[in-house]
Amino acid sequence: MWSQFREWIRSKRNKPFSFLVNCIGMTLAFTAIIILYTYVHAELNHDENVKNRANIVRVKTADWGITPGAYGGWLAGSFPEIKEYCRMMMMGIALYIPPQQGVEELYTEEPVVLGDSCYPRFFSLQILQGEPNGIATTDQVMVSEKMARKLFGDANPIGKQLVMGGQFHCTVSAVFKDIVNPALRKPEILVNLHYVDKNWQEGYSDSWRSANWETFLELLPGTDREALLGKFRKLYTRKMESFGYEPENIKENLPYLQLQDYKELYFTPAVDFSTHGNRSNINILILIAILVLIVSIINYVNMATARLADKTRVIGVKRTLGANRGMLIGSIVMDSVFTCFLAMFGAWIVALLVFPSLSQWLGYGFNLEIDIWNGMILLAGIPLLCGVLSGLYPAFYLTRMNRLDSLNSQRNESIALQRVKGSLMILQFAVSMGLIISTLLIFKQVNFMKQRNPGYNPKNVVMVNGHGESVLMKKFPEFRELLLQNPAIVNATAAKSRIYDINERGSYLKIPGLDENMGGHIIWVDEYFMDVMELQLVEGEAYREGGNNKGRFLMNQQMAKEIASKSPDHTYLTEQQTGVVKDFNFKSMHQKITPLCFGYLNDFQGMADVYIRIVPEKRQEALAYIEKCYKELYPQTFYQYSFMENDYTQLYGDEDLFARRLLIFTGLSIVIACLGLLAFVVFFIEQKTKSIGVRKVMGATEMQMLVLLNKDFIKRLLIAFILICPIVYYVIQIWLDNFAYKTELSWWIFALAFVIMVVIALLCVSALTWRAATANPVNALKSE
């Protein structure tokens, strides 16, 4: 082993160029593997902090991970198999930190998780300070380490006071450890869910009517979940019958009732308050990482079989000295293994250096940490495997010839070897070109979703955050009247949900001819909402300014179709259901438009945000005036605004991150392929030196020589393009199936990728081929 290692060092010292090409290519590939491995391992091992996750399920209806608040206690009281239940929801709430000992005054808004008092125990929060049951009452709040530092600095947070929603005073009762790895949710601030009973309406958390809660059940070990689900559906049937629903309609809904395994939730998108991963994106990134690794292995094989005469002479000498074929194969394979281990060492150093800055751009919320067993697989297994794969073909090819042929210094490459190397180069080009096409198409889809008309106009709309405060809405009419005094303000409205991400559900609309309600999404708005959002009324009557709008509802076209299909008279408008609004996308472009109901925001009670349409040419004037009016009316409330257009584009943050990650791998693949191409051209020109000299002497022009030297590379690029296009088309079609609205797979994207690859390849080789084409032929023939 030691003698082989010394021989490896000596050989690399004698041929540094090919060694550097191989080592740099492998280092880049291994760096990508390390970073991707860390990401994939963290994603697949999400929610490790939840100790009893094997026995936890979530109640789900259709695509809804949220249910009425009454479900938890109702189910736990009905089935002894349920050990405990926990409900939760999440919302942004304004926080005011009053001046205290060691703490400065602070206004901010943060996402707050509202949960049952058992939440810390149910989801295994690690308490660092304070009471384990830190949200037993509504005046207690628990914070994470990170949030404690943000709100209170270096002061001890326990016992500190904060004001939520402008009026509710709370005391910090506990600090829990930050959740770093991927998880369904990473609470920063945790309060008792009965906060909403005080701030919204009494009994809201136990209501049957509004579906706003994720309901989790901890089952006793060994519980038959299918049997429990069957009993749950029977209980649900009896409950819905008591509410007056028709048996046929209840039966239609039964298959949608599910008990979801907690471990499956992360990769199962639903309407909920959770963070979700994308398994298909992970699989695509793994596939791409493997392809990048293949490109680097191809580089090694091509470099290992270059300068054939030098290599076969060394093998011939070893055979003369008594080495058998097995020993020679082992020596060549060990050579590649040593190179791969050196590349892995370099890759680990590069990964440690670039990961902190790269992780922010790629959206990684965790550290580059690998446990000992995974570290052994990654740092030892991968270079060993790649070393063996890289060395096997060169080893078998170079050792198959007899001793005399091995000692022949004039031996040239066989036609078979040339074809193999040409095929490998085509594969390299195909992988790189496929990644370029995929990256361009994914960026095109992301841009398509951002630019597509959602059915309302988010441009030039300022959203003033309500922070979950009822105080803001009580003075809204006065606030609106003050705003409209400035010509820079076009109109203002209030809504309880954000139009681009409506999650609340309810059953408020009647089906004409039946004593039954129709369920769906609902948004609570005032009479100015349609004007500000530029929504279109297609039938009936909208809310009227100054009219009696209380108890009236509007619906979108999808809701009208659903109601008409179930109504004996095929009608949908009544005295209370007065208008139909043209369909618009109230979720991301992943989802089709579903039934939506508009309810009147009665007397401006409860929590809502304010939306203000401004004159675009007077943006700065409008912003200054809005802030002035806000602080005049709400001096004790934190002012925060955003532009709806920016908030809308943030719906596609996951796709942006995926495109960035793909861009990194695409860039690495191109760099590695170009390194191999550059080295290949160097060896190719060395082999063609005499041929170039003869052609120049015979009168060939420099341009003819340039075409001669470059045409093979262009030909291989064209073959690679023809081979990869149908594969990429198929894969991207599968990825686009995740979206209800998708871009076209335009032909020019494929053509552009080909042009990009041709330009990159020519930039890599043209300088060398031009120098060879313009060289003095006398020097080329002198060596003969």
N, C-alpha and C positions, 0 to 999 in steps of 0.2 A: 504493500500500500504506500509506504513512504517513498520507495523508489519510483513508483508511478506518479506520485505527487511532484517529486523533483523533476521528472521528465515533463510533466504538464507545465510546470513553471518555465522550464527551458524552452519548450516549444512555443509558448506564448510570447516569450521574450524575443524569439526569432521572427515571429509573424504577428506583430502587434495590431496591424490593421484589422484583419479578420477577427481577431480576438475581441477588439474593442467593439466592432459592429455587433458581434454575438452577445457580448456582455451587456452592452447598453440596451439592446433590444429586449433581452431577457429581464433586465432590471426594470425597465418600464412596464413590461407585462406583469411581473411579480408585484410591483407597486400597486397596480390596478387590482390584482387579485387580493392583496392584503386589505386594501380599503374596502373592496366589495365584500370580502369575507366578513369583515367586522360588521358591515351594514346588514348583510343577510342574516348572520347569526343573531344579531340583536332583534331584527324583525321577527324571525321565527321563534325566538324565545321571549316574546313580549309578555308583559304582566307577570314576570317571575315573582314579583313582590307579593302577589295575592296567593297566600298559602293554601287556601281551601278551594282554589278555582276548579278543581275536578268535580266538586259537588254543587257548583253554582250554575244556575240557568237564568235566562232572561225571558220574560213574557213578550211575545211578538205577535202582531197581527198583520198579515200580508208583508209589505215592505216597511212596516212601522215598528220601530223599536221602542216607541213611546206609547203609553197607555193612560187611561184615567187613574188618578191618584188612589181611588178606592180599591183597585185591584189587589194591592199587596195585602192589606188586612183581611179582605174578603177571602182570598185564597188560603192564607196562613191559618185562618180560623176554620176553614172547611176541611183541610187535609192534614192529618197528623204526620204525613211524610215530609212536610215542610218544616224545617227546624227554625228558620228565621227568614224574614224578608227585609229588603232595603230599597227605598226609592231615592231617586236623585234627579235633579235637573241643573242646568247651568245657564247663567245670564251675566251680562256686564252690569255692575252696580258701582255707583259713585261712592268713593270713600273720602272721608275727611279725617285727617289725623290732627287733633288739637295740640297746641304746644304743651309738652310735658317734660318731666325731668329727663334731660339727655336727648330729647326728641324735638325736632323742629316741625313747625306747621306744614302740612302737606295736603294738597288736593290731587286726587287721581281717580281713574276708573280701572277696575280690574275684573277679570272673569271670576265669578264666584260660584262654587258648587254648593247647592242646597241639598241636604240629605237627611235621612233619618238619623236619630241619635246613635244608632249602631254602626254608622258608616265607617268610622275609624277602625273598628274591630272587624267588620265584615270584609273590608278590602285591605286589611293587614297593614295599615299605616304604621310606620315605625316612629313612635313618640320619642323625641329627644328631650323635651322639657314640658313640664306641666301635667295636666290631668289626661289619662288615657281616654276617658269619655268626655272629651272637651267641648261637645256641643249638646249637652244634656238639656240646655235651655236656650231660648231664642236670643238671650243677651250675651251668649258666649260665641267666640270665634276661634278657629284654629288656623294657623298659617304655616306655610313651608319655610324651610331655612332661607331660601332665596327671597321669598316675599318678606320675611322678617327683616332681612338686611335692607331691602328696598324701602320699607315703611318706617323702620325704627333705627336704621343705621347700626351702630355698635352697641346700642343700649339693650338691656335685657327686655325682650318683648312681653314677657309674662306680666299680666296685670295692666298692660297699657290699654288706653282707651282709643276707640275709633268710632266714627259715625257713619252708618250705612244709609244710602238713599236719602241723605239730607235730614233724617229725623230719628233714626233708631240707633241708640247708643249701645255699644258692645264692648266687651272686655276680652282681650286675648287670653285664652285659657291654656293653650298648648302650642308647641312647635313640633312639626313632624319632618322627617327626612325627605329631601327632594327625591322625586322619581326621575332617574336619568334615562334609563333604557326605554324603548318604545312601550307604550301602554295605551289601553282604551281611553284613559283619562289621566291627566297629571294635575291634580288639584293644587292650587296655590293658596286659595282661601276657602275655608269650609265653614258653613253655618247650618243651623237647624232649619229644616224645610218649612217649619211653621212660621218662618219669617214672612212667607207669602200670604199666610192667613191674616197677618197684621197689616201688610203693606198693600195687598190686592183686595181680597175679600175673605171674610170669615168662612172657614170650611173648604177653601179652595183646594188644599192638599188632599182632601178626602172626597173630592167631587167625582161623580160618575159622568159628568157631561163633557168636560174638557180633558183631552188627552195631551198631557205635557210632561209626563214622568216616565223615566226608565224604571221598570220594576224588576228587581232581582230576587231570586229565591234560592236559599241554601237548603239543599235536600239532605235527608239522612243518608249515610253511606249505604249502598246496595239498593237504593230506590229504583223500581222499575219505571223508567221515565215514560215509556209508551203507555203503560197502564194509567199512570198519573195524568197524562195528557188526555186520555179517553174520559176519565172522570171529570177533568177540567172542562171539556167540551159539553158534557151533559149538564154540569152546573151552570155553564154559560148559557145554554139553551133555556133553562128554567128562569134564569135572571132576565134574559132578553124578553121572554114571554111575559114576565111580570111588568116590563116596561111597555108592553103593547105591540111588540114587533110581530110580524107575520111569521109563522113557522117555516114557510118556504124560503124567505129571505134570511132567516137565521141559519137554516141549513146550508145556504150558499156560502156563508161566512165561516162555517166551522173548519174547513180545510186550511184556512189562513191562520188559525190559532196555533201557535207553536211555542215550545219550550226550547230555546236555543242554548246549546252548550256554551259556557263562558269562553272556553278556549277557542271556539270557532268565530267569536264575534269580531275579532280584530280584522279578519279578512272577509267579512260578510257585510258589505255596505248596507245601511238602512237609514231611515229617518230617525236620528237620535242625537244625543249630545256627546257622542264618543268620537275619538280619533281612529281612523281606519287605515290599514295598510292595503297595498294592492299586490296580490300574489302574482298576477300575470306580469306586472311590471318587474317584479323580482325575478321571475323565470326568464324574462327577456334579457335582463342585465346579466344573469348567470350565463346564458347562452352566448351573449356578446363577449363576456370575459373569457370564455373558453375559446371563442374565435380569435380573440387577440392573442391568446396563448399559442394557438395553432400558427398564427402568422409569425410569431417569434421562433417557434420550432422549425418552420419552413426556412427561415433565415439561416438557422444553424445548419440544417441539412445542406442547403445550397453552398454555404461557406465551407462546410466539411468536405464536400466533394469538388471544390474548386482547386486549381493548381494540382491537377491529378498526378502529373509526373513526379512532383516533389513528394507527395504522400505515398505513392506506390513504391518509390525507391526506398523510403524509410521502412516500409513493410517488408520489402524484399530483403533488406539487410537483416532485419529481425528474424525472418524465416531462415536465412542462411546460418544465423547464429543458434538456431534450434527451436525457435518459438513455433508452437502449433497454432492452428486457426482459432481455437477456443481462447488461447492466451491473447491473441491479437484482437479478437472481438472484445474481450474484457478490457483490454487497454484502451481501445477507442471509446467504448462506452464510459469508462471511468473518466476519460478526458472530458466528455460532455457533462458528466455528473459534477465534476469539480467546478466547471464553468457555471453550472446552474446554481450550485451552493454559494459561490462567490456573488452571483447576481442576486440571490435571495438576501444575502447579507447587505448588499448595497440597497436593495429594495426596502428592507426594513428601516434603514437609516433615512432614506428618502421619504418613506411614509410618515415616520415620526416628525420629520421637518415640515412637510407640506400639509399634514392632516389638520392641524388647528385652523389654518386659514381656509383650506379647501372645504372643511366640514361646514363652515357657515354658508358658503356659496352653494353647496350641494344639499343643504338642509338637514345635515346629520345633527341630532341633538344628544350625542353621546361621545364618550372618549374612545381612543384607540386602545382597547384593552382586550387581551386574549388570555384565556386560562391555560394552564399547563398542558392539558391533553389536546385541546384544539391547537395550541401553539406547536406541539410536536407534529401534528398532522400537517399544519400549514407550513411551518418553517423547515421541516425535514422531509415530509412525504411528497409535497409538490415538486421541490427541486429534484428529488430522487426520481420521481415518475417522469418529469420532463427531461431529465438527463438521459434516462434510458430510452425514451421515445426519440429523442434527438439523435442519439448515437447509434441506434440499431441499424438503420438503413445504410449510413456511411460505413459502418463496421462490416456488414455482410457484403456490401458491394466491393469495398476495397480489399477484402481478404479472399474473394472468390477466385482471383487469378493465380496462375502458378508462379513458382519462384523466378523463372527466367523473365516472364512478362513483367513481374514486379520490379525487376532491376532495369527494365528498359526505360531510359530517361526520355525517350521521344514519344512515349505512348500518349495518345490523345483520347479524349472522351469518346465513348461509344455513342451510337445514335440513340440507343435505349436510354442512356444516362441523360443525354441532352433533352429527350422527350420528357423524362421524369422531372428534370429541373424546370423545363418550360411549363409543365403542368402545375408544378408547385407555385411557380410565379403567377400563373393565371389564378390559382386559388387565392393567393395573397391579394391580388388586385380585386378579385370578386368580393372578398370579405370587406376590404376597405370601401369599395364602391357601394356595397350593400348597406354598410353603416352610414355612408354619406346620404344615400337615398332615404333611408329610414329617418335619419335626423332631420332632413329637410321636410319630410312629410309630417313628422310629429310637430315640428315648429309651425308648419302650415295649419295643422288642425288646431293647435293652441290659439294661434292668431285668428283663425276662423271663429272659434267660440267667443273670443273677446270682441270681435268686430260684428258678429251677427246681430241683427236687430232682435232684441228680446220681446218686442211688442209694447214696450214703454220707452221713454227717453230718459236715460240716466245722466245725460250731459247737462252741465250747468245747474245741477241740483246740489245744494249744500245740506248735509244731514247734521243737525244739532242733536247730540246724544242725550237721550232722556235719562240714562244711568239707572234705569229701574226706579225712578222717583215719581211718586204721585204728585209731589209738589209742583213739578214742571207743568203738568197738565191742568192743574187747577187754575193757573193763570194764563193758559194758552190763548184764549180769545183776546186778552189784553196784549199779549206778546205779538200776536198776529196783526192786530190793529196798529200797533206801534211800528212793526216792520213795513207795512204797506204805505207808510207815510214817505218812504224814500223811493224815488223813481228807479233805483238800481234793483229793487225787489219786484219781481213779477207776481208771485203768489206764494202762499205758505199753507201747509197742511200738517196734520198729525196722523200717525198710524202706529198701531200696537206691535206690528211685525215689520221686518224689513222686506221690501217687495221682492228682492232677488233671492231671499232665503226664508220662505214662510214654512214654519214647522208646526204651528198650532193646528189641532184638529178639533172638529166638533160636529154635532148632528143637529143643526138648527133649521134646515130647510124641510118643508113638508112635501110629501108626494101627493099631488092632487088626486082625490078619490080614494086614498088609503089613509088609515090612521097610523102613519109611519113616517119617520124622519129619514132624511138622506145625509149620510156622513161624508166628510171630506175636509180638505184644508180650509182654514178660515183666517181672514185678516180683518181687523177692526180699524175702520177709517172714518174720516169726517166727509163733509160735502164738498171739500175742495181737493180731495185726493186725486180724482180722475183728471182734473184740469192740470194739476202740478205734474203728474206722471205722464200726461198726454195719452191716457187710455181712451179707447173708443167704445161708445155705447152702441150696440147693434140692434137692440130691441127694448121696448119698454121705457121706463123712466128712472133716471138716476136720483141720487139724493139732491134735495133742493135747498138752496141757501135760504134760511129763515123759515123753512117748512117743517112739518111734523115728521121727522125721520125716525123717531124712536120706534123700535120693533120692526123696522123694514130691512130687507136683505136684498142684495144683488148676487148675481152668480156669473161665472164664466160660461162659455159655450159648451165646454165639456160637461159641466155640471147640468146644464140644461138638457143635453142629450141623455145623460144618465137618468134624470128624473122623468123625462118624456118616455124613455123605454120601459119604465116601471109603472107609469101612471095608466090607469084604464082609459083615460081620455087623451093620453099622449100630450098632456099639457104640463107646463112648468111654472107659469106666472100666476100669482094670486094677489090678493090685497096686500099681503106682507112681502111677497117675492115679486118685486116690481120691475126689475131690469136685468138685461143680459149684457155682459161686457165681453168684448172681443178677447179671445184667448191670448195669453202672453206667458212667457217663461218665468215662473216664480221660483224655480230651482235652477241648477246648472244645466248645461246642455247634455249632461249624461242622461237626464231623465226626460221622458215625454211629458207633455202638459196633462195634468190630471184635474179632476173636479175641484173647484175653488168657490168659496162663499165669501161675500163681503158683508160684514156686520157694521152697524153704525156705532161709532165711538161715543157712547152716550154720556153727556154731561162732562166729558173730558176727565173722567175719573180713571184711576189706575195708571199703569206705566206705558209710555209711548215715546217715540222719537218725533222730532219736528223736521220736516222737509221743506226747503225754501228754494224756489226757482229764481235765479238771478239773471240779470242782463250780462251776457258774457263780456261785453266791452267795458263793463263797470265792475269787474270782479273784485278788485282791491277795495273799492268804495263800499261794495256790498258786504264784504267780509268784516270790514272795520265797523260798519253800522250794526250788523247782526251781533257782534261781540258787545258793542256799547249797549244795545237794548237788553241783551241777556243779563249783563252784569247789573244793569239798572233794576231789573225785575227780580233777579235771583242772586243777590250779593253773596249768599252763603253757599252757593252751589258751584261745583267745578264745571267750567266751560270747556267743552270739547266738540270739535266739528270735524267733518271729513267730506270729501267729494264723493258722491254716490258712484260716479264713473270709476273711481279708483277702487272703491269697495267691491264693485261688481267684478272687476278683473281679478281680484284676489280669490274669487271662487275657483280659479283654475291654477292655484298655487302648486298643487300636487303635480299637475301636468307640466308646469314650468320646471319644477325640480327634476322630474323624470327626463325631460328634454336636455337639461343641463348635464345630468349624469351620462346620458347617451352621448352627448357632445364630447365629454372627456374621453370615453372609450373610443369614439370615432377618431379623435385627434391622436390618441396613442397608437391606434391601428395604422393610421396613415404615416406617422413618424417611423414606426417599426418597419413598415413595408418600404418606405423610402430609404431607410438605412440599408436594407437588404438589396434594394435596387441599385443603390450607389455602389455598394461593394461588388455586386454582380457585373456592373458596367466596367468597373476597374479591371476585373479579371477577364471580361469579354474582350476589352480593348487590348490587353496584354496578349491574348491568344491570337487576335486578328492583326497584330502589328505588321507582320510580314505581308499579309494579304492587302492591307491598306497601302503599304509602300509600293507593291507591285501595281495596284490599280492606279495610284497616283502617277507612276512612271509611264503607264499606258495611256495617260491623258484624262483620267477621271477628274471632274471638277470638285471643288470643296463642297458645293451643295449636293452633288450626287453622293459623295461620301457621307455627308450628314444624313441624307435620306436612307442610305444603306444601313448605317449604324442604328438609326432610330426606328426603322420600319417594323422590326421584330417586336419591339416593346409596344408600339401602337396596335399591332395585330393582336398581341396577347390581351391588351386592354379591351379591345373590341370583343374578343371571345368571352372574356370575363363579364363584360357588360351584358351580353346576350344570355349567358348562363344565370346571372344573378337576378335579373329583372323579374322573371316569373316567381321566384322564391320570395323576394321582398314584397311583391304585390300580394301574395297569399298571406304572408305574416302580418303585414300592415292592415289588411282587410280584417283579420281576426282581432287586432288591437282596436280598430275603429268600431267594432261591434259593441264596445263598452259605452259608446255614445249614441244617444237618440238622434243627434244632429251631427252630421259629419261632412268633412270637406271632400272634394273630388280628388281622385288620384290622377292628377294632371300629367300628361306625357312630358311636359317641359321640365318637370322635377327630375325625371329619369335622365333626360338629355343633359340637364344642367350638372347632374352628378358625374356623368361621363366626361363632360368638358372639364370639370374641376379636377378629376383624376388625371386626365390627359395633361393638363397644364402643370399639375404638381409633378407628374412623372418627367415631363420634358424639362422642367426647371432643375430637377435632380440630375438628369443625365446630359443635358445639352452642353454644359460647360466642358465636361470630359470628352464628349463626342466631337465637339467643335475643335478642341485642342488636338485630338487625334486626327481629325480630318484636315487640319491646316499644318500638321507637322511636316518637317522636311523628310521626303521619302528616302533620302540617302541614309539618314539615321536609322530608319526602320529596317533597311536592308543590310546595314553595316554588321548587324549581329550574325548574319548568315555567312 
